[in-house]
Amino acid sequence: MTETDAISLRVTPYGEADLIVTFLAAEGGKVRGIARAARRSRKRFGAGLDPGNRGLLSHHTQGRSELVTVDGFAGARPPDLGPDPVSGFTVIHVALEACDVLSVEGENAARRFRILVEMLGLVGAAAEPHAALAWFLATVLADAGFAPRFDACVRCGSALGAQARFDASRVAMVCARCSSDASVATIEPSLASRVAALRPDSSDPEAARTAVELLGTALEHLAGRRLRALEFLRAARSA
């Protein structure tokens, strides 16, 4: 049996009584497991498997199944949603889905796990949770090999001028000369500079929300689909 610190990323009902749970673990990276009878009885897991909860995951492999068997998730505790619980809940779920999309089962994701742990801690204390999410998306994309660039044109290296755009396929800005096949809206160079300067404790809501939208679009491009948590975030912002 394997034991490791882990965070629940996603929970899916399976059959009449079971749950399939996706974790990001400190040791073992992305782990998908089946929690037997988790829906039938709350004595064993309770609400401990909910996405965002962190605990000590114990699991074992069984035969040739692609899923491990979840034996326990001891000490599971939910994340602090911060002073604005609705925003905190929403940005945390975007972070969890990002980790799910960018992680591959079996790869070493120890650094990504630490980034997610830091993100969950930041949300609890951040006055602007979108700034924490923007920092997280930039950091976790870089960890996956897609470091964002907002300071100059990624294609020719020139300074950004009017009509600069964000190319979601490159996770970077492109100048007007190079933007024929770029995606997403035109970004003013001054706003791009503020996005590049964002820190997790920044108090620049416009730059933070712009960064989340741009980096979220890049994440969806990499995933090849719309992400449910991002769609919820967009709907909440427009409400």
Protein Blocks (a to p, Z undefined) as FASTA:
>chain_A
ZZdddddfbdcdehjlbccdddddfbhpaaddddehklmpmklnmmmlpghiacdddddd
ehjbfbdcdfbdehiacddebjblmlmmmmmmmmmmmmmmmpcehiacklmmmmmmmmmm
mmmmmmblmlmmmmmmmmmmmmnopaccfkbcfklopacdehiacdfklopacdfklmmm
ggcjdddfklmmmmmmpcfkbccfklmmmmmmmmmmmmmmmnopacfklmmmmmmmmZZ
